[in-house]
Amino acid sequence: MLSRLALGLLAGQAVSALPTISTKGSKFFTSDGNQFFLKGVAYQLTEDDPLAQPTQCALDAALMKELGANSIRVYHVDSTASHDDCMKTFDDAGIYIWLDLDTFSTYIMGPGIATPVWNSTMYEAYGQVMDAFHNYDNLAGFFVGNEVLTTAENSNAAPYVKAAGRDMKSYRDSKGYRNIPIGYSAADVPSLRPMLQNYLACGSNQSEALDFFGLNAYEWCGDSTFEQSGYQFLQQNASDYNIPIFFSETGCQTVKPRTFGDQAAILGSDMSGT
C-alpha cells in the first residue's frame, strides 16, 4: 500500500490487545509510539457482511496471520449485526480493520446515481456504522467513499466527499469517540492526479481536511517494473503529501495469474520511505 505504510451497539463489549492507530503528519502511528506500515488485503467478495461470520473470520484470520498481514479492508457491513467475535478474532491475530462507512444504498455517487449527493439520511446511516465499530481498538480507520470519482467529468463530486469527511469527523468528535482517522479511497484517474488528493487534504482547519488518502491502483501487470508501471510517478505525487497516503487496492485486472511483483516495490526500498 503506497506509502509510508504499504492499505454504541455491541461493540462496547470488545476487549483489545492491539494499540490503536492515529495519524501524525504523513505517517500512521500506534498508540505505543511505533510507526505503522500497512500490509493487508481487500476482504469482501459478496454483499454479505464479512465481519458477521465468526467461523469464516477464524479461518481467514489464521491464514492472514501466517502470511504476515496486519490489515484488512472491508467495504460494507450491517450496522445492526454483532461483530464482536470477528473483531476479536482479527485482533488476536494482530489484524486491523479499515472500514467503509457507506452501504449499497448510501453511495455519494455510483451505479444509478447520476449526480452526487450527501444528505441527512446518508449522514445518519454513516453514523450508525461508526457507532457500531468505534469502540474496537483494532478499527484503524473509516473511509467515507470508494471510487466516487471515476472520470474527470464527475469531479464535481469532490466537494461532497470532502463534506462527508468533515461531517463524520464532527460526528465522531461530538460523540466523544477516539480520534479514529477518516479518509477516502480513490480510483486511479490520471487526469485527476494529484489534484484530488491535494484538494481532500487541504484546509486551514484540520476538521475540514481528510486524515488519509487511499489509492486503488491497477497499473502493475505481469512482468512490469517500478518505472514501467507508473508507480514511480505515483510515488513522486505522494512524496510531499501532508497526510498518510497508501494503496487501498492494488493488482492487475488484465493479466492472470497475478505475480505480485508490485509488492516488492511497495514494501521495499522503492516506496517504503515515501
C-alpha positions as CSV (number, residue, x, y, z in Angstrom):
1,M,0.0,0.0,0.0
2,L,1.6,3.2,-1.5
3,S,3.3,4.7,1.3
4,R,4.8,5.4,4.3
5,L,2.9,2.3,5.1
6,A,2.3,-0.3,2.1
7,L,-3.6,0.0,2.9
8,G,-22.7,2.2,20.8
9,L,-24.1,-1.2,20.0
10,L,-22.4,-4.4,21.0
11,A,-19.0,-3.0,20.1
12,G,-18.6,-1.7,23.6
13,Q,-18.0,-5.2,24.9
14,A,-14.9,-5.8,22.9
15,V,-11.5,-6.0,24.7
16,S,-8.5,-5.4,22.6
17,A,-4.8,-6.4,22.8
18,L,-3.8,-4.1,20.0
19,P,-2.7,-0.5,20.3
20,T,-4.9,2.0,18.4
21,I,-3.9,3.7,15.2
22,S,-3.7,7.5,14.7
23,T,-2.1,9.9,12.2
24,K,0.7,12.4,12.8
25,G,1.7,14.3,9.7
26,S,2.3,12.0,6.8
27,K,2.5,8.8,8.9
28,F,0.4,6.4,10.8
29,F,1.5,5.5,14.4
30,T,0.3,3.1,17.0
31,S,-0.6,4.4,20.5
32,D,2.5,2.9,21.8
33,G,4.6,5.1,19.6
34,N,5.6,2.9,16.7
35,Q,5.2,3.8,13.1
36,F,2.6,1.6,11.4
37,F,3.2,0.1,8.0
38,L,0.1,-1.3,6.4
39,K,0.2,-4.8,4.9
40,G,-3.2,-6.3,4.0
41,V,-5.9,-7.5,1.7
42,A,-9.3,-6.3,0.5
43,Y,-11.7,-8.6,2.4
44,Q,-15.1,-8.8,0.8
45,L,-16.3,-10.8,-2.3
46,T,-20.1,-10.6,-1.8
47,E,-22.7,-8.3,-0.4
48,D,-22.8,-10.2,2.9
49,D,-21.2,-8.6,5.9
50,P,-17.9,-10.5,6.3
51,L,-17.4,-9.3,9.9
52,A,-20.6,-11.1,11.0
53,Q,-19.4,-14.6,10.1
54,P,-17.3,-15.8,13.0
55,T,-16.4,-19.2,11.6
56,Q,-15.1,-17.7,8.3
57,C,-13.3,-15.0,10.2
58,A,-11.5,-17.5,12.3
59,L,-10.3,-19.5,9.2
60,D,-9.2,-16.4,7.3
61,A,-7.5,-14.6,10.2
62,A,-5.3,-17.7,10.9
63,L,-4.1,-17.7,7.2
64,M,-3.6,-14.0,7.1
65,K,-1.6,-14.1,10.3
66,E,0.6,-16.8,8.8
67,L,1.2,-14.6,5.8
68,G,2.1,-11.6,7.9
69,A,-0.9,-9.4,7.1
70,N,-1.8,-6.7,9.6
71,S,-4.8,-5.1,7.9
72,I,-8.0,-5.9,6.0
73,R,-10.3,-3.6,4.1
74,V,-14.0,-4.2,4.4
75,Y,-16.4,-2.3,2.1
76,H,-19.9,-2.8,3.6
77,V,-21.3,-4.0,6.9
78,D,-24.6,-4.4,8.6
79,S,-24.5,-1.9,11.5
80,T,-27.2,-3.9,13.3
81,A,-25.3,-7.2,13.4
82,S,-22.9,-8.4,16.1
83,H,-19.3,-8.0,15.2
84,D,-17.7,-8.9,18.5
85,D,-16.5,-12.4,17.6
86,C,-14.9,-11.4,14.2
87,M,-13.3,-8.3,15.6
88,K,-11.8,-10.2,18.5
89,T,-10.6,-12.9,16.2
90,F,-8.8,-10.4,14.0
91,D,-7.5,-8.5,17.0
92,D,-6.0,-11.7,18.4
93,A,-4.3,-12.3,15.0
94,G,-2.8,-8.7,15.1
95,I,-5.0,-7.5,12.3
96,Y,-6.6,-4.1,11.9
97,I,-9.8,-3.2,10.0
98,W,-10.2,-0.3,7.6
99,L,-13.9,0.1,7.1
100,D,-16.1,1.9,4.6
101,L,-18.9,3.9,6.2
102,D,-21.2,3.8,3.2
103,T,-23.6,1.0,2.3
104,F,-25.1,-0.2,-1.0
105,S,-27.9,2.4,-0.6
106,T,-25.8,5.4,0.6
107,Y,-23.2,5.9,-2.1
108,I,-22.3,9.6,-2.6
109,M,-22.2,8.8,-6.3
110,G,-22.2,5.5,-8.1
111,P,-24.4,3.0,-10.0
112,G,-27.8,4.6,-10.7
113,I,-26.7,7.9,-9.1
114,A,-26.1,10.4,-11.9
115,T,-25.3,13.4,-9.7
116,P,-23.5,13.4,-6.3
117,V,-25.5,13.6,-3.1
118,W,-24.7,14.0,0.6
119,N,-27.8,14.3,2.8
120,S,-29.1,13.7,6.3
121,T,-30.2,10.2,5.6
122,M,-26.7,9.2,4.5
123,Y,-25.2,11.0,7.4
124,E,-27.3,9.0,9.8
125,A,-26.5,5.8,8.1
126,Y,-22.8,6.5,8.2
127,G,-23.1,7.4,11.9
128,Q,-24.8,4.1,12.6
129,V,-21.8,2.2,11.2
130,M,-19.4,4.4,13.2
131,D,-21.5,3.8,16.4
132,A,-21.2,0.0,15.8
133,F,-17.4,0.0,15.4
134,H,-15.8,2.9,17.2
135,N,-15.0,1.1,20.4
136,Y,-13.0,-1.7,18.7
137,D,-9.3,-0.8,19.2
138,N,-8.4,-2.7,16.0
139,L,-10.7,-0.4,14.0
140,A,-7.9,1.5,12.2
141,G,-9.8,4.0,10.1
142,F,-13.0,4.8,8.2
143,F,-13.5,5.6,4.5
144,V,-16.3,8.0,3.6
145,G,-16.3,6.8,0.0
146,N,-14.7,4.4,-2.5
147,E,-14.0,5.5,-6.1
148,V,-16.7,8.1,-6.1
149,L,-14.9,10.0,-8.8
150,T,-14.1,7.7,-11.8
151,T,-13.6,10.3,-14.5
152,A,-12.6,13.9,-14.8
153,E,-16.2,14.7,-15.8
154,N,-17.6,13.8,-12.4
155,S,-15.0,15.7,-10.5
156,N,-18.0,17.8,-9.2
157,A,-18.4,15.0,-6.6
158,A,-15.2,16.0,-4.8
159,P,-16.8,18.6,-2.6
160,Y,-19.4,16.1,-1.5
161,V,-16.7,13.6,-0.5
162,K,-15.0,16.3,1.5
163,A,-18.2,17.4,3.1
164,A,-18.9,13.8,4.2
165,G,-15.4,13.6,5.7
166,R,-15.9,16.9,7.6
167,D,-19.3,15.9,8.9
168,M,-18.3,12.4,10.0
169,K,-15.2,13.9,11.8
170,S,-17.6,16.3,13.6
171,Y,-19.9,13.4,14.4
172,R,-17.0,11.4,15.8
173,D,-15.9,14.3,18.0
174,S,-19.5,15.1,19.2
175,K,-19.9,11.6,20.4
176,G,-16.6,11.7,22.3
177,Y,-15.2,8.8,20.3
178,R,-11.4,8.4,20.0
179,N,-9.8,10.2,17.1
180,I,-10.3,7.5,14.6
181,P,-8.7,8.5,11.2
182,I,-11.3,9.3,8.5
183,G,-10.3,9.2,4.8
184,Y,-11.2,8.4,1.2
185,S,-10.3,5.6,-1.3
186,A,-9.8,6.9,-4.8
187,A,-9.8,5.4,-8.3
188,D,-6.5,6.0,-10.0
189,V,-7.7,8.5,-12.6
190,P,-4.6,10.1,-14.3
191,S,-6.5,13.3,-15.2
192,L,-7.3,13.9,-11.6
193,R,-3.8,13.2,-10.3
194,P,-2.6,14.8,-8.0
195,M,-5.3,17.5,-7.8
196,L,-7.9,15.3,-6.0
197,Q,-5.6,14.1,-3.3
198,N,-4.3,17.6,-2.7
199,Y,-7.9,19.0,-2.5
200,L,-9.1,16.4,0.0
201,A,-6.1,17.1,2.3
202,C,-6.1,20.9,2.2
203,G,-7.7,23.3,4.6
204,S,-6.7,25.8,7.2
205,N,-8.7,23.9,9.8
206,Q,-7.9,20.2,10.2
207,S,-11.6,19.5,10.8
208,E,-12.2,20.3,7.1
209,A,-9.5,18.0,5.7
210,L,-9.4,14.2,5.5
211,D,-7.0,12.3,7.7
212,F,-5.6,10.0,5.0
213,F,-5.9,9.2,1.3
214,G,-6.1,5.7,-0.3
215,L,-5.5,4.9,-3.9
216,N,-6.8,1.9,-5.8
217,A,-4.1,1.3,-8.4
218,Y,-4.2,-1.4,-11.1
219,E,-1.3,-0.4,-13.3
220,W,1.3,-3.0,-12.4
221,C,0.6,-6.0,-14.6
222,G,2.7,-9.1,-15.4
223,D,6.5,-8.5,-15.5
224,S,6.3,-4.8,-15.2
225,T,8.7,-2.7,-13.2
226,F,8.6,0.3,-10.8
227,E,9.3,2.6,-13.7
228,Q,7.2,0.9,-16.4
229,S,4.1,0.6,-14.2
230,G,3.9,4.2,-13.4
231,Y,4.4,3.6,-9.7
232,Q,7.4,5.9,-9.9
233,F,5.2,8.8,-10.7
234,L,2.6,7.8,-8.0
235,Q,5.4,7.9,-5.5
236,Q,6.5,11.3,-6.7
237,N,3.0,12.6,-6.3
238,A,3.0,11.3,-2.7
239,S,6.4,12.4,-1.7
240,D,5.5,15.8,-0.1
241,Y,1.9,14.9,0.9
242,N,0.9,16.2,4.3
243,I,-1.3,13.3,5.4
244,P,-0.8,9.5,5.1
245,I,-1.3,8.1,1.6
246,F,-1.3,4.4,0.7
247,F,-2.6,1.8,-1.7
248,S,-6.1,0.9,-0.6
249,E,-6.2,-1.6,-3.5
250,T,-3.5,-2.9,-5.8
251,G,-3.3,-5.6,-8.5
252,C,-4.0,-6.1,-12.2
253,Q,-7.3,-6.7,-13.9
254,T,-6.0,-7.8,-17.3
255,V,-3.1,-10.3,-16.8
256,K,-3.6,-13.5,-14.9
257,P,-2.4,-15.1,-12.7
258,R,-1.2,-12.3,-10.6
259,T,2.5,-12.4,-9.9
260,F,2.6,-9.9,-7.0
261,G,5.8,-8.2,-8.3
262,D,4.3,-4.9,-7.2
263,Q,4.5,-5.9,-3.6
264,A,8.3,-6.0,-3.7
265,A,8.3,-2.3,-4.7
266,I,5.5,-1.2,-2.4
267,L,7.1,-2.9,0.7
268,G,10.7,-2.4,-0.3
269,S,13.1,0.4,-0.7
270,D,11.5,1.9,-3.8
271,M,8.4,3.2,-1.9
272,S,8.6,2.4,1.8
273,G,10.3,5.7,2.6
274,T,7.8,7.9,0.9
